[in-house]
Amino acid sequence: QELYDFIDSLDSHCPFISERTLLPKVETSYKTFEKDISQTCISQVYSTGVDISSADYEAELLLCSILGQSQKNLMFGAILIHTGVNRKDVTKVLNLIETQMDRLLNMDYDDAYLEIAKMGFKDRLVGGLDQALSLIAQAFLDDLLHRQLTTEQRIERIMKVTKEDISRVALQMNLASVAIVAENENEL
């Protein structure tokens, strides 16, 4: 409680505005660069319109987990997909990512993926109760966003997410940017 009182004393009492997103729907921007590197990197940014105060926040967390990506930085309504590939496989990998997004949209994946993602988040939340930095970060974020959710409430919200919820979030996703940093042609 002392930690919460301290964080509450900080000047973080401005209203959190959830009606806007840093990444509105835009036409996709494509950029390709060549560098003297050993592996090509693909980075895609999807705007989602889902922020940390949205009712779809937990569904977006689980969507990211099923895709194998990190949950952050969802506070800003964006998902980053980043992967390394051989230059000759860029088109194949981009198509594979699009196929996986379609599978999420169409709920065409085994229920076990969703259950595994839920258990992963539940374990992370429970495990965070034993880590001081995790507790501090959560308390700060809760104060900043003026929310009061217990760990049990967070777990309950995660466990309620359905395939339909994830599909709804996938439908909102918009590919905003693709950046490809490719190894030089002579590196092949």
NUNU-557099 format. One line per field, with one value per residue (C-alpha): residue number from 1; residue in three letters; y, x, z. Coordinates in nm, 2 decimals. Layout:
nr c(NUM | ...)
rest c(ALA | ...)
y c(Y | ...)
x c(X | ...)
z c(Z | ...)
***
This chain:
nr c(1 | 2 | 3 | 4 | 5 | 6 | 7 | 8 | 9 | 10 | 11 | 12 | 13 | 14 | 15 | 16 | 17 | 18 | 19 | 20 | 21 | 22 | 23 | 24 | 25 | 26 | 27 | 28 | 29 | 30 | 31 | 32 | 33 | 34 | 35 | 36 | 37 | 38 | 39 | 40 | 41 | 42 | 43 | 44 | 45 | 46 | 47 | 48 | 49 | 50 | 51 | 52 | 53 | 54 | 55 | 56 | 57 | 58 | 59 | 60 | 61 | 62 | 63 | 64 | 65 | 66 | 67 | 68 | 69 | 70 | 71 | 72 | 73 | 74 | 75 | 76 | 77 | 78 | 79 | 80 | 81 | 82 | 83 | 84 | 85 | 86 | 87 | 88 | 89 | 90 | 91 | 92 | 93 | 94 | 95 | 96 | 97 | 98 | 99 | 100 | 101 | 102 | 103 | 104 | 105 | 106 | 107 | 108 | 109 | 110 | 111 | 112 | 113 | 114 | 115 | 116 | 117 | 118 | 119 | 120 | 121 | 122 | 123 | 124 | 125 | 126 | 127 | 128 | 129 | 130 | 131 | 132 | 133 | 134 | 135 | 136 | 137 | 138 | 139 | 140 | 141 | 142 | 143 | 144 | 145 | 146 | 147 | 148 | 149 | 150 | 151 | 152 | 153 | 154 | 155 | 156 | 157 | 158 | 159 | 160 | 161 | 162 | 163 | 164 | 165 | 166 | 167 | 168 | 169 | 170 | 171 | 172 | 173 | 174 | 175 | 176 | 177 | 178 | 179 | 180 | 181 | 182 | 183 | 184 | 185 | 186 | 187 | 188)
rest c(GLN | GLU | LEU | TYR | ASP | PHE | ILE | ASP | SER | LEU | ASP | SER | HIS | CYS | PRO | PHE | ILE | SER | GLU | ARG | THR | LEU | LEU | PRO | LYS | VAL | GLU | THR | SER | TYR | LYS | THR | PHE | GLU | LYS | ASP | ILE | SER | GLN | THR | CYS | ILE | SER | GLN | VAL | TYR | SER | THR | GLY | VAL | ASP | ILE | SER | SER | ALA | ASP | TYR | GLU | ALA | GLU | LEU | LEU | LEU | CYS | SER | ILE | LEU | GLY | GLN | SER | GLN | LYS | ASN | LEU | MET | PHE | GLY | ALA | ILE | LEU | ILE | HIS | THR | GLY | VAL | ASN | ARG | LYS | ASP | VAL | THR | LYS | VAL | LEU | ASN | LEU | ILE | GLU | THR | GLN | MET | ASP | ARG | LEU | LEU | ASN | MET | ASP | TYR | ASP | ASP | ALA | TYR | LEU | GLU | ILE | ALA | LYS | MET | GLY | PHE | LYS | ASP | ARG | LEU | VAL | GLY | GLY | LEU | ASP | GLN | ALA | LEU | SER | LEU | ILE | ALA | GLN | ALA | PHE | LEU | ASP | ASP | LEU | LEU | HIS | ARG | GLN | LEU | THR | THR | GLU | GLN | ARG | ILE | GLU | ARG | ILE | MET | LYS | VAL | THR | LYS | GLU | ASP | ILE | SER | ARG | VAL | ALA | LEU | GLN | MET | ASN | LEU | ALA | SER | VAL | ALA | ILE | VAL | ALA | GLU | ASN | GLU | ASN | GLU | LEU)
y c(0.00 | 0.23 | 0.19 | 0.28 | 0.58 | 0.71 | 0.66 | 0.82 | 1.13 | 1.18 | 1.43 | 1.17 | 1.28 | 1.41 | 1.23 | 0.94 | 0.99 | 0.66 | 0.80 | 0.86 | 0.64 | 0.73 | 0.51 | 0.58 | 0.38 | 0.49 | 0.37 | 0.12 | 0.27 | 0.04 | 0.11 | -0.12 | -0.05 | -0.24 | -0.28 | -0.49 | -0.74 | -1.11 | -1.15 | -0.95 | -0.81 | -0.74 | -0.51 | -0.45 | -0.21 | -0.27 | 0.00 | -0.15 | 0.12 | -0.08 | 0.10 | -0.01 | 0.11 | -0.06 | -0.35 | -0.54 | -0.49 | -0.84 | -0.99 | -0.79 | -0.92 | -1.28 | -1.22 | -1.10 | -1.40 | -1.65 | -1.47 | -1.52 | -1.15 | -0.94 | -0.77 | -0.43 | -0.16 | -0.20 | 0.11 | 0.30 | 0.09 | -0.08 | -0.42 | -0.48 | -0.79 | -0.82 | -1.12 | -1.21 | -1.40 | -1.48 | -1.21 | -1.46 | -1.55 | -1.20 | -1.24 | -1.59 | -1.47 | -1.17 | -1.40 | -1.63 | -1.35 | -1.24 | -1.60 | -1.62 | -1.29 | -1.43 | -1.74 | -1.53 | -1.33 | -1.64 | -1.83 | -2.10 | -2.22 | -2.48 | -2.38 | -2.49 | -2.19 | -1.96 | -2.16 | -2.17 | -1.79 | -1.75 | -1.97 | -1.78 | -1.45 | -1.59 | -1.73 | -1.39 | -1.20 | -1.44 | -1.45 | -1.07 | -1.07 | -1.19 | -0.94 | -0.59 | -0.42 | -0.58 | -0.46 | -0.11 | -0.10 | -0.23 | 0.02 | 0.31 | 0.21 | 0.16 | 0.51 | 0.67 | 0.52 | 0.57 | 0.20 | -0.02 | -0.38 | -0.66 | -0.95 | -1.17 | -0.93 | -0.91 | -1.29 | -1.31 | -1.06 | -1.27 | -1.59 | -1.46 | -1.38 | -1.59 | -1.66 | -1.42 | -1.14 | -1.21 | -1.21 | -0.88 | -0.73 | -0.88 | -0.72 | -0.38 | -0.42 | -0.21 | -0.27 | 0.08 | 0.03 | -0.23 | -0.18 | -0.43 | -0.40 | -0.64 | -0.78 | -0.66 | -0.85 | -0.97 | -1.12 | -1.40)
x c(0.00 | 0.29 | 0.41 | 0.06 | 0.04 | 0.38 | 0.29 | -0.05 | 0.13 | 0.30 | 0.16 | -0.02 | -0.38 | -0.45 | -0.73 | -0.64 | -0.79 | -0.87 | -1.07 | -0.76 | -0.48 | -0.13 | -0.17 | -0.49 | -0.59 | -0.35 | -0.23 | 0.05 | 0.40 | 0.67 | 1.04 | 1.33 | 1.69 | 2.01 | 2.29 | 2.60 | 2.43 | 2.41 | 2.03 | 1.73 | 1.49 | 1.12 | 0.94 | 0.56 | 0.36 | -0.02 | -0.25 | -0.53 | -0.73 | -0.71 | -0.55 | -0.49 | -0.82 | -1.02 | -1.26 | -1.06 | -0.72 | -0.70 | -0.80 | -0.52 | -0.28 | -0.38 | -0.38 | -0.01 | 0.07 | -0.08 | 0.12 | 0.43 | 0.49 | 0.55 | 0.25 | 0.41 | 0.36 | -0.02 | -0.08 | -0.04 | -0.27 | 0.00 | 0.14 | 0.50 | 0.59 | 0.96 | 1.14 | 1.47 | 1.48 | 1.70 | 1.66 | 1.52 | 1.24 | 1.10 | 0.79 | 0.72 | 0.75 | 0.52 | 0.26 | 0.30 | 0.24 | -0.07 | -0.20 | -0.16 | -0.35 | -0.63 | -0.64 | -0.69 | -0.96 | -1.14 | -1.08 | -0.90 | -0.66 | -0.67 | -0.84 | -0.52 | -0.33 | -0.58 | -0.57 | -0.18 | -0.18 | -0.42 | -0.22 | 0.10 | -0.05 | -0.20 | 0.14 | 0.31 | 0.06 | 0.09 | 0.47 | 0.49 | 0.35 | 0.69 | 0.90 | 0.94 | 1.00 | 0.69 | 0.48 | 0.62 | 0.56 | 0.20 | 0.13 | 0.27 | 0.07 | -0.25 | -0.21 | -0.13 | -0.44 | -0.66 | -0.76 | -0.80 | -0.78 | -0.66 | -0.45 | -0.76 | -0.96 | -0.69 | -0.68 | -1.06 | -1.06 | -0.79 | -0.97 | -1.30 | -1.14 | -1.29 | -1.19 | -1.46 | -1.30 | -0.96 | -1.13 | -1.29 | -0.95 | -0.79 | -1.06 | -0.96 | -0.59 | -0.45 | -0.10 | 0.05 | 0.41 | 0.65 | 1.03 | 1.27 | 1.64 | 1.79 | 2.14 | 2.33 | 2.28 | 2.64 | 2.59 | 2.37)
z c(0.00 | 0.07 | -0.29 | -0.42 | -0.20 | -0.32 | -0.69 | -0.62 | -0.49 | -0.83 | -1.08 | -1.30 | -1.25 | -1.60 | -1.78 | -2.00 | -2.35 | -2.51 | -2.81 | -3.01 | -3.14 | -3.24 | -3.55 | -3.73 | -4.04 | -4.32 | -4.65 | -4.60 | -4.63 | -4.78 | -4.74 | -4.84 | -4.75 | -4.83 | -4.57 | -4.52 | -4.29 | -4.28 | -4.26 | -4.40 | -4.14 | -4.19 | -3.96 | -4.00 | -3.79 | -3.77 | -3.62 | -3.42 | -3.27 | -2.94 | -2.65 | -2.30 | -2.17 | -2.45 | -2.38 | -2.66 | -2.48 | -2.35 | -2.69 | -2.85 | -2.59 | -2.67 | -3.05 | -3.02 | -2.81 | -3.06 | -3.33 | -3.12 | -3.07 | -2.76 | -2.60 | -2.60 | -2.71 | -2.71 | -2.50 | -2.83 | -3.05 | -3.25 | -3.30 | -3.43 | -3.62 | -3.66 | -3.81 | -3.97 | -4.31 | -4.61 | -4.87 | -5.12 | -4.89 | -4.81 | -5.03 | -4.90 | -4.54 | -4.60 | -4.75 | -4.45 | -4.21 | -4.41 | -4.40 | -4.02 | -3.98 | -4.20 | -3.99 | -3.67 | -3.85 | -3.96 | -3.63 | -3.82 | -3.55 | -3.28 | -2.95 | -2.77 | -2.90 | -2.73 | -2.41 | -2.41 | -2.46 | -2.17 | -1.94 | -2.03 | -1.93 | -1.61 | -1.52 | -1.60 | -1.39 | -1.09 | -1.12 | -1.13 | -0.77 | -0.65 | -0.85 | -0.71 | -1.05 | -1.19 | -0.90 | -0.93 | -1.31 | -1.26 | -0.98 | -1.19 | -1.50 | -1.29 | -1.14 | -1.48 | -1.63 | -1.33 | -1.31 | -1.01 | -1.13 | -0.90 | -1.04 | -1.00 | -1.21 | -1.48 | -1.49 | -1.52 | -1.81 | -1.99 | -1.93 | -2.08 | -2.42 | -2.70 | -3.06 | -3.17 | -2.96 | -3.13 | -3.47 | -3.40 | -3.31 | -3.62 | -3.83 | -3.70 | -3.78 | -4.05 | -4.19 | -4.15 | -4.24 | -4.38 | -4.36 | -4.50 | -4.43 | -4.68 | -4.70 | -5.00 | -5.32 | -5.32 | -4.98 | -5.13)
***
